């Protein structure tokens, strides 16, 4: 998280910067030198809630005087990500090995901890090693974020939207290929991409732009960059006709709640906890991952079926109402308070 992207509104919250972000392997190997100057802050807390996976996550328990104070909140799976990682070079091979290594270190650390996860899929995974696993969903939507669409009609050009991290494992190549397939079928469609690339060294956005140019659809793609969660990002969901998230693997992406809260029908892949929370043809259209044809077929289905669009929007909106930040924060607070009082 970048301090520049965060505004602290409450006086009882303070920001502690861990310093410049170094390579993941460096933080894992030299965690003691990275964290040593923050020992006073770490040891002063009643509970240290560690959001993971991250390079440093497995090591806070080794730094703090009382490891029982550390509670882990797992919102992703490095191991699952590694299984989808293609090793085409020595560097990529080493990254894949690192992901497996960090995942193993995290699982070893959390065996006897209070463990919170954000999805059913992660709960099932971690219950193999820990019997104290609780679900608190990750979401950014608040009561004031909801927007009920007044009409369910869509008119050309039809706007597809993706929001989130730019990563090949998010299915962005398949999404761009689907755009090409839809254009060839005569569909007047645009693709709007809102998000960011974690590392400029990977050149993912540049490669995707070149890929779109090779398919002759670059003129139908708008790259909006990163937008702030809340009012700024909500405008994109409200302006879009269909939200598509074609990931290879996920826990449960909070962007789905954001799209549903803003009355945008969702197409998502049947991965992670998505099929546990969403019912196909009721809350969203659920498709197979790694398939541009599945994406294009789902888009055409939504374009042609007005009643289906209406049902997805109404049911998705109602489901999002049950998963607000206020509700999930209250649940998280209750779990932590109960842990402190034990």
C-alpha positions in Angstrom: 0.0 0.0 0.0 1.3 3.4 -0.9 0.8 6.2 1.7 0.0 8.6 -1.1 -3.1 6.5 -2.0 -4.3 6.5 1.6 -6.0 9.2 3.6 -6.3 8.6 7.4 -9.5 10.3 8.6 -9.5 9.0 12.2 -7.3 10.4 14.9 -6.8 7.0 16.6 -5.0 5.5 13.6 -1.3 6.0 12.9 0.7 5.1 9.8 4.0 3.2 10.2 6.1 3.1 7.0 8.3 0.0 6.8 10.6 1.7 4.4 11.4 1.2 0.7 10.0 -1.8 -0.9 12.7 -4.3 -1.8 12.6 -7.5 -3.8 10.3 -10.2 -2.3 13.2 -12.6 -1.8 15.2 -9.9 0.0 12.4 -9.2 2.4 12.0 -12.9 3.1 15.6 -13.7 3.7 16.6 -10.4 5.6 13.3 -10.0 7.4 15.1 -9.4 10.7 17.0 -6.3 9.4 13.8 -5.0 7.7 11.6 -5.3 10.8 14.2 -4.7 13.6 13.6 -1.0 14.0 9.9 -1.6 14.3 10.1 -4.0 17.3 8.9 -1.4 19.8 5.7 -0.8 17.8 5.2 -4.6 17.2 5.6 -5.4 20.8 3.4 -2.6 22.0 0.2 -3.9 20.4 -2.4 -6.2 22.0 -3.0 -7.9 18.6 -1.0 -7.8 15.5 -3.3 -8.5 12.5 -1.1 -9.5 9.5 -2.8 -9.4 6.1 -1.3 -12.1 3.8 0.2 -13.6 1.7 3.1 -11.3 1.5 6.9 -11.7 1.7 7.1 -10.7 5.3 3.9 -12.4 6.6 5.5 -15.6 7.9 8.1 -13.7 9.9 6.2 -11.4 12.3 5.7 -14.2 14.7 9.5 -14.6 14.9 10.1 -10.9 15.7 7.4 -10.2 18.3 8.0 -11.2 21.9 4.6 -12.8 22.3 3.8 -14.7 19.1 0.3 -15.5 20.4 -0.6 -11.9 19.8 -0.3 -12.4 16.0 -3.5 -13.0 14.0 -3.3 -13.8 10.3 -5.8 -12.6 7.7 -5.3 -14.6 4.5 -6.8 -13.1 1.4 -4.9 -15.0 -1.3 -2.9 -18.1 -2.1 0.7 -17.9 -3.4 0.6 -21.7 -3.8 -2.4 -21.6 -6.1 -0.8 -18.8 -8.0 2.4 -20.8 -8.5 0.5 -23.7 -9.9 -0.6 -21.4 -12.8 2.8 -19.7 -13.2 4.5 -20.5 -16.5 8.2 -21.0 -16.2 9.7 -19.9 -19.5 12.9 -18.5 -18.1 15.3 -19.1 -15.2 13.8 -15.9 -13.5 10.3 -17.2 -13.8 11.3 -20.6 -12.5 12.9 -19.0 -9.5 9.8 -16.8 -8.9 7.6 -19.9 -9.0 9.9 -21.7 -6.5 9.8 -18.6 -4.2 6.0 -18.6 -4.3 5.9 -22.2 -3.2 8.5 -21.5 -0.5 6.7 -18.5 1.0 3.4 -20.4 0.9 5.0 -23.3 2.8 6.5 -20.9 5.3 3.1 -19.2 5.9 1.3 -22.4 6.4 3.9 -23.6 8.9 3.5 -20.3 10.8 -0.3 -20.2 11.1 -0.9 -23.8 12.3 -1.6 -22.8 15.9 -2.8 -19.2 15.3 -6.2 -17.6 15.1 -6.7 -17.5 11.4 -9.1 -15.4 9.4 -9.6 -15.9 5.6 -11.8 -14.1 3.1 -13.3 -17.0 1.2 -14.7 -20.5 1.5 -12.0 -21.9 -0.8 -9.2 -20.6 1.5 -11.1 -21.9 4.6 -11.2 -25.4 3.1 -7.5 -25.2 2.3 -6.4 -23.9 5.7 -8.7 -26.2 7.8 -6.3 -29.0 6.7 -3.7 -27.5 9.1 -5.7 -25.3 11.5 -9.1 -25.8 13.1 -9.6 -22.1 14.1 -10.4 -20.7 10.7 -13.0 -17.9 10.3 -14.3 -16.2 7.2 -14.5 -12.4 7.0 -15.0 -11.3 3.4 -12.9 -8.5 1.9 -15.0 -5.7 0.5 -14.8 -1.9 0.0 -18.4 -1.2 -0.5 -20.2 1.0 2.0 -23.8 2.0 2.4 -23.3 5.2 0.3 -21.7 3.3 -2.6 -24.9 1.6 -3.8 -26.5 2.7 -7.1 -29.7 1.1 -8.4 -29.9 1.2 -12.2 -33.2 2.6 -13.5 -33.1 0.9 -16.9 -31.8 -2.5 -17.9 -31.5 -1.7 -21.6 -28.1 -1.4 -23.3 -27.2 0.4 -26.5 -24.1 0.3 -28.7 -21.3 0.8 -28.2 -21.5 -1.8 -25.5 -18.9 -1.2 -22.8 -17.1 -4.1 -21.2 -15.2 -3.3 -18.0 -12.3 -4.9 -16.1 -11.0 -3.4 -12.9 -8.0 -4.6 -10.9 -4.4 -5.6 -11.2 -2.9 -6.1 -14.7 -1.7 -9.6 -14.7 -1.8 -12.4 -17.2 -3.4 -14.7 -14.6 -6.3 -12.3 -14.5 -7.2 -13.6 -18.0 -6.6 -10.3 -19.7 -5.2 -11.9 -22.9 -8.3 -14.0 -23.1 -10.5 -10.9 -22.5 -8.7 -9.0 -25.4 -9.1 -12.1 -27.6 -12.8 -12.2 -26.8 -13.1 -8.6 -27.8 -11.6 -9.5 -31.2 -14.0 -12.4 -31.6 -17.0 -10.2 -30.7 -15.9 -7.5 -33.1 -15.6 -10.0 -35.9 -19.2 -11.1 -35.2 -20.3 -7.6 -35.8 -20.8 -6.6 -32.1 -20.1 -2.9 -31.5 -18.1 -3.3 -28.3 -15.5 -1.4 -26.3 -13.2 -2.7 -23.6 -12.4 -0.4 -20.7 -9.5 -1.4 -18.4 -9.1 0.3 -15.0 -6.1 -0.8 -12.9 -2.4 -1.0 -12.4 0.7 -3.1 -12.9 2.5 -4.0 -9.7 5.9 -3.9 -11.2 7.0 -1.7 -14.2 9.7 -4.3 -14.9 7.2 -6.8 -16.1 5.9 -4.7 -19.0 2.5 -6.4 -18.8 0.5 -3.4 -20.0 2.9 -2.8 -22.9 2.7 -6.4 -23.9 -1.1 -6.4 -23.7 -1.2 -3.3 -25.9 1.0 -4.9 -28.4 -1.2 -8.1 -28.3 -4.3 -6.0 -28.9 -2.6 -4.2 -31.8 -1.7 -7.5 -33.4 -5.4 -8.5 -33.2 -6.4 -5.1 -34.6 -8.6 -4.2 -31.6 -6.3 -1.6 -29.9 -8.6 1.2 -31.1 -11.5 -0.3 -29.1 -9.6 -0.5 -25.8 -9.4 2.3 -23.3 -6.7 2.2 -20.6 -7.9 4.4 -17.7 -5.1 3.7 -15.3 -5.6 3.3 -11.5 -8.6 4.9 -9.9 -9.4 5.5 -6.3 -11.8 3.1 -4.6 -15.1 4.7 -3.9 -16.8 7.5 -5.8 -14.1 7.7 -8.6 -14.1 4.0 -9.3 -17.9 3.7 -8.9 -18.5 5.9 -11.9 -16.8 3.3 -14.2 -19.1 0.5 -12.9 -22.1 2.7 -13.4 -21.1 3.7 -16.9 -20.3 0.1 -18.0 -22.8 -2.4 -19.5 -21.0 -5.6 -18.3 -18.2 -6.3 -15.8 -15.9 -9.2 -16.7 -13.3 -10.8 -14.4 -11.8 -13.8 -16.2 -9.2 -14.8 -13.6 -7.4 -18.2 -13.6 -7.6 -18.3 -9.8 -9.1 -16.1 -7.1 -10.1 -16.1 -3.4 -13.2 -13.9 -3.9 -12.4 -10.5 -5.7 -13.9 -7.5 -4.0 -14.4 -6.0 -7.4 -17.4 -8.3 -7.9 -19.1 -6.7 -4.9 -18.3 -3.3 -6.2 -19.8 -4.1 -9.7 -22.9 -5.6 -8.1 -23.4 -2.6 -5.7 -23.3 -0.4 -8.8 -25.9 -2.4 -10.8 -23.4 -3.8 -13.3 -24.0 -7.4 -14.4 -21.0 -9.7 -13.8 -19.3 -12.4 -15.9 -16.8 -14.3 -13.8 -14.8 -17.5 -14.0 -15.7 -20.5 -11.9 -12.5 -20.4 -9.7 -11.8 -20.1 -6.0 -14.8 -19.1 -3.9 -16.7 -17.4 -6.7 -19.0 -20.4 -7.4 -19.5 -20.9 -3.7 -20.9 -17.4 -3.3 -22.5 -16.8 -6.7 -25.1 -18.9 -8.4 -24.9 -19.1 -12.2 -27.7 -17.3 -14.1 -28.9 -15.8 -10.8 -26.1 -13.6 -9.5 -23.7 -13.7 -12.4 -22.7 -15.7 -15.5 -20.0 -18.2 -14.4 -17.7 -19.5 -17.1 -14.6 -21.7 -17.5 -11.2 -19.9 -17.1 -8.6 -19.6 -19.9 -11.3 -19.4 -22.6 -11.9 -16.4 -24.8 -14.8 -18.3 -26.4 -16.5 -18.7 -23.0 -16.2 -14.9 -22.4 -17.5 -13.9 -25.9 -20.4 -16.4 -25.6 -21.4 -15.0 -22.2 -21.2 -11.4 -23.4 -23.5 -12.3 -26.4 -25.9 -14.1 -24.0 -26.2 -11.0 -21.8 -26.6 -8.7 -24.8 -29.5 -10.7 -26.2 -31.3 -11.5 -23.0 -32.8 -8.5 -21.3 -34.6 -10.5 -18.7 -31.3 -12.2 -17.7 -29.6 -8.8 -17.4 -32.4 -7.6 -15.2 -32.2 -10.7 -12.9 -28.4 -10.5 -12.6 -28.5 -6.8 -11.7 -31.3 -7.2 -9.1 -30.0 -10.3 -7.5 -26.4 -9.1 -7.5 -27.5 -5.8 -5.9 -29.3 -7.6 -3.1 -26.4 -10.0 -2.5 -23.9 -7.0 -2.3 -26.2 -5.4 0.4 -25.4 -8.4 2.6 -21.6 -7.9 2.2 -20.8 -4.3 3.1 -17.6 -3.0 4.7 -19.6 -2.1 7.8 -20.9 -5.6 8.2 -17.6 -7.3 7.6 -15.6 -4.9 9.8 -18.0 -5.6 12.7 -17.4 -9.3 12.3 -13.6 -8.8 12.2 -13.7 -6.6 15.3 -15.8 -9.2 17.1 -13.3 -12.0 16.3 -10.3 -9.9 17.5 -12.1 -8.8 20.7 -13.1 -12.3 21.6 -9.4 -13.4 21.0 -8.1 -10.6 23.3 -10.5 -11.7 26.1 -9.8 -15.4 25.9 
